[in-house]
Amino acid sequence: MYREDSTRYKKFSRRAMFLAGGQLAFFGLLAGRMYQLQVLESNRYKTLAEENRINIRLLSPQRGRILDRFGIPLVLNRENYRVLLIAEQTRDVKKTLKTLGKLISLSENENWRILREIKQRRSFVPVTVQENLDWQKVSQIEVNAPDLPGVTIDVGDRREYPLGSESAHLLGYVASASAKDIAGNRLGDPLLEIPNFRVGKSGIEKEQDLRLRGKAGNSQLEVNAVGRVIRELSRREGQPGDDIVLTVDFGIQKLTTEKLRDKKSAAAVVMDVNTGSIIALASVPGYDPDSFDSGLTSQQWKEISSDPLAPLTNKAISGLYAPGSTFKMIVALAALERGVVTPDQNIFCRGHVEIGNARFHCWKKHGHGLVDLNTALQQSCDSYFYKIAQRVGIDRIAEMARRFGLGDLTGIDLPNERGGLIPTTSWKKDKLGAPWQMGETLNAGIGQGFILTTPLQLAVMTSRLASGKAVKPRLFHGIFAGGVRKNFEIPPPKDIKISADLRRLVIKGMDAVSNTPRGTGYRARIKTPGFELAGKTGTAQVKRISMLERDTRVLKNKERPWKDRDHALFVAFAPVRNPRYAISVVVEHGGRGSAVAAPIARDILHETLKRDPSRYSERDREKGGNKKNRKS
């Protein structure tokens, strides 16, 4: 018995020892792990705990403004009052929305969208009900706050375009960053991760988007275990974007669009002939850029995108048109440079030119008789240019056209520019697989056929003709940051490499167009001494005129369907003696350039010269520094 008890005791003691040892090892491991966590790695876990407790949110910076060359805002920021709804703070969301709907208009689609977002988010996360509220609606909501539990007013920023549709194609618009914008975020800009962050979508807003955005700020928020905000611990506001300074003149931009407003579809460009600075760039019809910031409905987008007049297209840089008679200066320069015609050489115009069985008509049915270069430009004689184009050939005409900026991108700092087309014999062979025909050269001689240009290119052509320099168009003038304006200098333009004597001969003809009684643009001349312009009218056919229409004159231009009417064009520069500004105007299906486009160009050029900063500087010096006139 004693022996059995002794054996049991020994077994119990061994088991107790093993158990105690196991417990000791376990508590030793536990103590070691606690030491590791609380002592050795305390800083790491303290940081992780802080990150769970503190939520860092990015803050959108204020977008930079866009200013004209005098510092007048073309785009600025306004307070955006938004009404938000926090679901957990209201007992009945639908009832609250119904009450709110009596104060602000809420459509069925908006109600559906709000209820959907509330279901998708946590109950304490605010949902945007409506943006861009005016002060009256904000006041009504605040007064009725006791009856609107969970409804709050928030203040943000929105873009405002003082010129509205008059500058839409130039300035563009902003909208929420799309999935494509975020996917293409190569620079890793955290701003694109902010919900509803606005980015530039077209125009200057897109071209200078990175400068305008600024840098994000941040807010440190204390949150609980489920993510509800307890309080704000710290806040660092974002760095505003740079203010962009353009070469544009607010007043001339407004005037240009007003002059085009009653036309269905038109474009105009005003340019400094010596620097390439764009003073105005307009395209009609336009669109309301504010509507894109606030958000278009699907119906609104459908209407604007399917409009046959293409209001979303910037016709000044993307519209392609046959230049018509405005191209005749290029043909004249090519012929003069190659010596196939002299300035005083007379060519007889009998109203048409025959090539084989084909007859090419002059706009004047019975012809102009004997004409030299000056008279041919003055009266825009088609027969003269048919014949000199035939002599010089299409390839030499094309080479001259490219020197003057036609047939290629100008490089203006705007997106979606198109390069136009200046055909050659090799181009037709490569693209169409057919040889060039002599009749096509004659058509090119009067700016018709395959030739396509943009209004911007025509302005560049005219500027280079006036200055003799290979100026390039530019809109970006400088930035305004930290209260300091910094203008960006551009290298002086290179010489266009054409004889000044030849240019003077062509300019003399353009002067005769506008300032002699027989000139096609005489009625649209500038009468103010020292402001006289030199121009060239153009009328480009969009439909071939049949012999019946030509001989019997059954249908005049204004009697045809609008889409079959001729385009009206006019290019000019002023003053004649000391060229300062150039302009091109294209009115789609407008008829005769002399009657429609030329008066528009005259009024715009005249006002541009009146507002010329160099002219005001001289006047200020004469009047002892009086600044009143400049402000007016």
BELWO-V408619 format. One record per residue. RES is the residue in three letters. PHI is phi as a letter, one per 30 degrees, with the letter a starting at -180 (NA if undefined). Layout:
res=RES phi=PHI
res=RES phi=PHI
This chain:
res=MET phi=NA
res=TYR phi=d
res=ARG phi=d
res=GLU phi=d
res=ASP phi=d
res=SER phi=d
res=THR phi=d
res=ARG phi=d
res=TYR phi=d
res=LYS phi=d
res=LYS phi=d
res=PHE phi=d
res=SER phi=d
res=ARG phi=d
res=ARG phi=d
res=ALA phi=d
res=MET phi=d
res=PHE phi=d
res=LEU phi=d
res=ALA phi=d
res=GLY phi=d
res=GLY phi=d
res=GLN phi=d
res=LEU phi=d
res=ALA phi=d
res=PHE phi=d
res=PHE phi=d
res=GLY phi=d
res=LEU phi=d
res=LEU phi=d
res=ALA phi=d
res=GLY phi=d
res=ARG phi=d
res=MET phi=d
res=TYR phi=d
res=GLN phi=d
res=LEU phi=d
res=GLN phi=d
res=VAL phi=c
res=LEU phi=d
res=GLU phi=c
res=SER phi=d
res=ASN phi=d
res=ARG phi=d
res=TYR phi=d
res=LYS phi=d
res=THR phi=d
res=LEU phi=d
res=ALA phi=d
res=GLU phi=d
res=GLU phi=d
res=ASN phi=d
res=ARG phi=d
res=ILE phi=c
res=ASN phi=c
res=ILE phi=c
res=ARG phi=c
res=LEU phi=d
res=LEU phi=c
res=SER phi=d
res=PRO phi=d
res=GLN phi=d
res=ARG phi=d
res=GLY phi=d
res=ARG phi=d
res=ILE phi=b
res=LEU phi=c
res=ASP phi=d
res=ARG phi=d
res=PHE phi=c
res=GLY phi=i
res=ILE phi=d
res=PRO phi=d
res=LEU phi=c
res=VAL phi=b
res=LEU phi=b
res=ASN phi=c
res=ARG phi=b
res=GLU phi=d
res=ASN phi=c
res=TYR phi=d
res=ARG phi=b
res=VAL phi=c
res=LEU phi=c
res=LEU phi=b
res=ILE phi=c
res=ALA phi=d
res=GLU phi=d
res=GLN phi=c
res=THR phi=b
res=ARG phi=d
res=ASP phi=b
res=VAL phi=d
res=LYS phi=d
res=LYS phi=d
res=THR phi=d
res=LEU phi=d
res=LYS phi=d
res=THR phi=d
res=LEU phi=d
res=GLY phi=d
res=LYS phi=d
res=LEU phi=c
res=ILE phi=b
res=SER phi=d
res=LEU phi=b
res=SER phi=d
res=GLU phi=d
res=ASN phi=d
res=GLU phi=d
res=ASN phi=d
res=TRP phi=d
res=ARG phi=d
res=ILE phi=d
res=LEU phi=d
res=ARG phi=d
res=GLU phi=d
res=ILE phi=d
res=LYS phi=d
res=GLN phi=d
res=ARG phi=c
res=ARG phi=d
res=SER phi=d
res=PHE phi=c
res=VAL phi=d
res=PRO phi=d
res=VAL phi=c
res=THR phi=d
res=VAL phi=d
res=GLN phi=a
res=GLU phi=c
res=ASN phi=h
res=LEU phi=d
res=ASP phi=d
res=TRP phi=d
res=GLN phi=d
res=LYS phi=d
res=VAL phi=d
res=SER phi=d
res=GLN phi=d
res=ILE phi=d
res=GLU phi=d
res=VAL phi=d
res=ASN phi=c
res=ALA phi=e
res=PRO phi=e
res=ASP phi=c
res=LEU phi=b
res=PRO phi=d
res=GLY phi=i
res=VAL phi=c
res=THR phi=b
res=ILE phi=c
res=ASP phi=b
res=VAL phi=c
res=GLY phi=b
res=ASP phi=b
res=ARG phi=b
res=ARG phi=d
res=GLU phi=b
res=TYR phi=c
res=PRO phi=e
res=LEU phi=d
res=GLY phi=h
res=SER phi=d
res=GLU phi=d
res=SER phi=b
res=ALA phi=e
res=HIS phi=d
res=LEU phi=d
res=LEU phi=d
res=GLY phi=i
res=TYR phi=a
res=VAL phi=c
res=ALA phi=a
res=SER phi=e
res=ALA phi=d
res=SER phi=d
res=ALA phi=d
res=LYS phi=d
res=ASP phi=d
res=ILE phi=d
res=ALA phi=d
res=GLY phi=c
res=ASN phi=d
res=ARG phi=d
res=LEU phi=d
res=GLY phi=i
res=ASP phi=d
res=PRO phi=d
res=LEU phi=e
res=LEU phi=d
res=GLU phi=d
res=ILE phi=d
res=PRO phi=e
res=ASN phi=i
res=PHE phi=d
res=ARG phi=d
res=VAL phi=b
res=GLY phi=d
res=LYS phi=c
res=SER phi=a
res=GLY phi=h
res=ILE phi=d
res=GLU phi=e
res=LYS phi=d
res=GLU phi=d
res=GLN phi=c
res=ASP phi=e
res=LEU phi=d
res=ARG phi=d
res=LEU phi=d
res=ARG phi=d
res=GLY phi=i
res=LYS phi=b
res=ALA phi=d
res=GLY phi=c
res=ASN phi=a
res=SER phi=b
res=GLN phi=c
res=LEU phi=c
res=GLU phi=d
res=VAL phi=b
res=ASN phi=c
res=ALA phi=d
res=VAL phi=c
res=GLY phi=j
res=ARG phi=d
res=VAL phi=d
res=ILE phi=c
res=ARG phi=a
res=GLU phi=c
res=LEU phi=d
res=SER phi=a
res=ARG phi=a
res=ARG phi=b
res=GLU phi=d
res=GLY phi=d
res=GLN phi=d
res=PRO phi=e
res=GLY phi=d
res=ASP phi=d
res=ASP phi=d
res=ILE phi=c
res=VAL phi=c
res=LEU phi=c
res=THR phi=d
res=VAL phi=d
res=ASP phi=c
res=PHE phi=e
res=GLY phi=d
res=ILE phi=d
res=GLN phi=d
res=LYS phi=d
res=LEU phi=d
res=THR phi=e
res=THR phi=d
res=GLU phi=d
res=LYS phi=d
res=LEU phi=c
res=ARG phi=e
res=ASP phi=d
res=LYS phi=c
res=LYS phi=d
res=SER phi=a
res=ALA phi=a
res=ALA phi=a
res=ALA phi=a
res=VAL phi=b
res=VAL phi=c
res=MET phi=b
res=ASP phi=d
res=VAL phi=d
res=ASN phi=c
res=THR phi=c
res=GLY phi=i
res=SER phi=d
res=ILE phi=d
res=ILE phi=d
res=ALA phi=a
res=LEU phi=b
res=ALA phi=b
res=SER phi=b
res=VAL phi=b
res=PRO phi=d
res=GLY phi=c
res=TYR phi=b
res=ASP phi=d
res=PRO phi=d
res=ASP phi=d
res=SER phi=d
res=PHE phi=d
res=ASP phi=d
res=SER phi=d
res=GLY phi=j
res=LEU phi=d
res=THR phi=d
res=SER phi=d
res=GLN phi=d
res=GLN phi=d
res=TRP phi=d
res=LYS phi=d
res=GLU phi=d
res=ILE phi=d
res=SER phi=d
res=SER phi=c
res=ASP phi=d
res=PRO phi=d
res=LEU phi=d
res=ALA phi=h
res=PRO phi=d
res=LEU phi=d
res=THR phi=d
res=ASN phi=d
res=LYS phi=d
res=ALA phi=d
res=ILE phi=c
res=SER phi=b
res=GLY phi=d
res=LEU phi=c
res=TYR phi=b
res=ALA phi=d
res=PRO phi=d
res=GLY phi=h
res=SER phi=d
res=THR phi=d
res=PHE phi=d
res=LYS phi=d
res=MET phi=d
res=ILE phi=d
res=VAL phi=d
res=ALA phi=d
res=LEU phi=d
res=ALA phi=d
res=ALA phi=d
res=LEU phi=d
res=GLU phi=d
res=ARG phi=d
res=GLY phi=i
res=VAL phi=d
res=VAL phi=a
res=THR phi=c
res=PRO phi=e
res=ASP phi=c
res=GLN phi=d
res=ASN phi=c
res=ILE phi=b
res=PHE phi=d
res=CYS phi=c
res=ARG phi=c
res=GLY phi=j
res=HIS phi=a
res=VAL phi=b
res=GLU phi=c
res=ILE phi=b
res=GLY phi=i
res=ASN phi=c
res=ALA phi=c
res=ARG phi=b
res=PHE phi=c
res=HIS phi=c
res=CYS phi=d
res=TRP phi=d
res=LYS phi=c
res=LYS phi=e
res=HIS phi=c
res=GLY phi=i
res=HIS phi=c
res=GLY phi=i
res=LEU phi=d
res=VAL phi=b
res=ASP phi=c
res=LEU phi=e
res=ASN phi=d
res=THR phi=d
res=ALA phi=d
res=LEU phi=d
res=GLN phi=e
res=GLN phi=c
res=SER phi=h
res=CYS phi=d
res=ASP phi=d
res=SER phi=e
res=TYR phi=e
res=PHE phi=d
res=TYR phi=e
res=LYS phi=d
res=ILE phi=d
res=ALA phi=d
res=GLN phi=d
res=ARG phi=d
res=VAL phi=d
res=GLY phi=j
res=ILE phi=d
res=ASP phi=d
res=ARG phi=d
res=ILE phi=d
res=ALA phi=d
res=GLU phi=d
res=MET phi=d
res=ALA phi=d
res=ARG phi=d
res=ARG phi=d
res=PHE phi=c
res=GLY phi=i
res=LEU phi=c
res=GLY phi=i
res=ASP phi=a
res=LEU phi=d
res=THR phi=d
res=GLY phi=i
res=ILE phi=d
res=ASP phi=d
res=LEU phi=b
res=PRO phi=d
res=ASN phi=i
res=GLU phi=d
res=ARG phi=c
res=GLY phi=c
res=GLY phi=i
res=LEU phi=a
res=ILE phi=c
res=PRO phi=d
res=THR phi=b
res=THR phi=d
res=SER phi=d
res=TRP phi=e
res=LYS phi=d
res=LYS phi=d
res=ASP phi=d
res=LYS phi=d
res=LEU phi=c
res=GLY phi=i
res=ALA phi=b
res=PRO phi=d
res=TRP phi=d
res=GLN phi=c
res=MET phi=d
res=GLY phi=d
res=GLU phi=d
res=THR phi=d
res=LEU phi=d
res=ASN phi=d
res=ALA phi=d
res=GLY phi=d
res=ILE phi=c
res=GLY phi=i
res=GLN phi=c
res=GLY phi=i
res=PHE phi=d
res=ILE phi=d
res=LEU phi=b
res=THR phi=b
res=THR phi=c
res=PRO phi=e
res=LEU phi=d
res=GLN phi=d
res=LEU phi=d
res=ALA phi=d
res=VAL phi=d
res=MET phi=e
res=THR phi=d
res=SER phi=d
res=ARG phi=d
res=LEU phi=d
res=ALA phi=d
res=SER phi=c
res=GLY phi=i
res=LYS phi=c
res=ALA phi=d
res=VAL phi=d
res=LYS phi=c
res=PRO phi=d
res=ARG phi=b
res=LEU phi=c
res=PHE phi=d
res=HIS phi=c
res=GLY phi=l
res=ILE phi=b
res=PHE phi=b
res=ALA phi=b
res=GLY phi=i
res=GLY phi=i
res=VAL phi=b
res=ARG phi=c
res=LYS phi=b
res=ASN phi=d
res=PHE phi=c
res=GLU phi=d
res=ILE phi=c
res=PRO phi=d
res=PRO phi=d
res=PRO phi=d
res=LYS phi=d
res=ASP phi=d
res=ILE phi=d
res=LYS phi=i
res=ILE phi=b
res=SER phi=e
res=ALA phi=d
res=ASP phi=d
res=LEU phi=d
res=ARG phi=d
res=ARG phi=d
res=LEU phi=d
res=VAL phi=d
res=ILE phi=d
res=LYS phi=d
res=GLY phi=d
res=MET phi=d
res=ASP phi=d
res=ALA phi=d
res=VAL phi=e
res=SER phi=c
res=ASN phi=b
res=THR phi=b
res=PRO phi=e
res=ARG phi=d
res=GLY phi=d
res=THR phi=d
res=GLY phi=c
res=TYR phi=d
res=ARG phi=d
res=ALA phi=c
res=ARG phi=d
res=ILE phi=c
res=LYS phi=c
res=THR phi=d
res=PRO phi=e
res=GLY phi=i
res=PHE phi=c
res=GLU phi=e
res=LEU phi=c
res=ALA phi=c
res=GLY phi=b
res=LYS phi=b
res=THR phi=d
res=GLY phi=a
res=THR phi=b
res=ALA phi=c
res=GLN phi=d
res=VAL phi=c
res=LYS phi=b
res=ARG phi=d
res=ILE phi=d
res=SER phi=d
res=MET phi=d
res=LEU phi=d
res=GLU phi=d
res=ARG phi=d
res=ASP phi=d
res=THR phi=c
res=ARG phi=h
res=VAL phi=d
res=LEU phi=b
res=LYS phi=d
res=ASN phi=e
res=LYS phi=d
res=GLU phi=c
res=ARG phi=d
res=PRO phi=e
res=TRP phi=e
res=LYS phi=d
res=ASP phi=c
res=ARG phi=d
res=ASP phi=d
res=HIS phi=d
res=ALA phi=c
res=LEU phi=b
res=PHE phi=a
res=VAL phi=b
res=ALA phi=a
res=PHE phi=b
res=ALA phi=a
res=PRO phi=d
res=VAL phi=d
res=ARG phi=d
res=ASN phi=b
res=PRO phi=e
res=ARG phi=b
res=TYR phi=b
res=ALA phi=b
res=ILE phi=b
res=SER phi=b
res=VAL phi=b
res=VAL phi=b
res=VAL phi=c
res=GLU phi=d
res=HIS phi=h
res=GLY phi=d
res=GLY phi=j
res=ARG phi=d
res=GLY phi=d
res=SER phi=d
res=ALA phi=c
res=VAL phi=c
res=ALA phi=d
res=ALA phi=d
res=PRO phi=d
res=ILE phi=d
res=ALA phi=d
res=ARG phi=e
res=ASP phi=d
res=ILE phi=d
res=LEU phi=d
res=HIS phi=d
res=GLU phi=d
res=THR phi=d
res=LEU phi=d
res=LYS phi=d
res=ARG phi=c
res=ASP phi=e
res=PRO phi=e
res=SER phi=d
res=ARG phi=d
res=TYR phi=d
res=SER phi=d
res=GLU phi=d
res=ARG phi=d
res=ASP phi=d
res=ARG phi=d
res=GLU phi=d
res=LYS phi=c
res=GLY phi=i
res=GLY phi=i
res=ASN phi=d
res=LYS phi=c
res=LYS phi=d
res=ASN phi=d
res=ARG phi=d
res=LYS phi=d
res=SER phi=d
